[in-house]
Amino acid sequence: MTSADPQNFQHICRHWRKFRKLSQLDLALAANVSQRHVSWLETGRSHPSRAMIERLSEAMNIPLRERNVLLQAAGYATTYRETALDQPVMRPVLDALNHVLQYHAPLPAIVVDRGWNVKKANQAAELLLSLGGDLPAFQKNVGADEPLNLALLTLHPEGLRQYITNWDQVWPSIIRRLRRESLASGDRALQEQFAQYIELAGPEGYSEPDSASLLPVLPLELDIKGLELSLFSIIATFGTPQDITTDELRIETFYPTDAKTEQFFRNHHFEKSVVGEM
């Protein structure tokens, strides 16, 4: 769903409530309003104030970009800005991102937006992505334009996928995350984009793991020209975003699951002062 959709507030509000699997009573309790008021808002008998739209959005955990859509559908001007990272007002955010990337060295860390476009990466991440060969050439092979898209690079048969030795186990996890994030965004364009990436991955393959050998996390097992690595990742977001850009950024930090992988990255000396733009 985007601001270009010819849909009214009632329709969009009802869509989000159903998407979040909330009854009118559930939403009323979460937003601290009466169930009757929720019903009247969804049928158009009542018109929401800006404050009510914000309360409902908080209760349904609606992304900031889509809160603007709700506001416009109700006849209000948008509240949330989308500010480029290089703008002065975003300096504290940029400093925080650089700090995380720099001090995660010598392990890989990447900043992506909601479309999995890589916004920043530390040198360890650049090393990881270029182990299969020249990164620009690698990117060209998967038909990717700028910026580098981590989902496309991972799922394309000519991308990182060819080096993932536990693909059958990893595939479902990646696809579930893409589907969950695209649905949560409420953005049809993003949903279509992710659907194309999922289609590139081909038929789903999945081998039921041995429960006796399950690790606490699902590792990404790589064999890149004889170099074997095993990693898992942690995804972090900003806790109190008030700008669309900040709301949509994700920091993915990678950690080794074995001593061999950790030693590989520690053998490379990265300058903590250097963070790459991708």
Secondary structure, DSSP 8 states (H G I E B T S, - for coil): --TTS---HHHHHHHHHHHTT--HHHHHHHHTS-HHHHHHHHHTSS---HHHHHHHHHHTT--HHHHHHHHHHTT---------TTSGGGHHHHHHHHHHHHHTTTS-EEEE-TT-BEEEEEHHHHHHHHTTS-HHHHHHHTT--SS-BHHHHHHSTTTGGGGBTTHHHHHHHHHHHHHHHHHHHT-HHHHHHHHHHHHHT-S-------GGG--SS--EEEEETTEEEEEEEEEE--SS--SHHHHH-EEEEEEESSHHHHHHHHTS---TT-EEE-
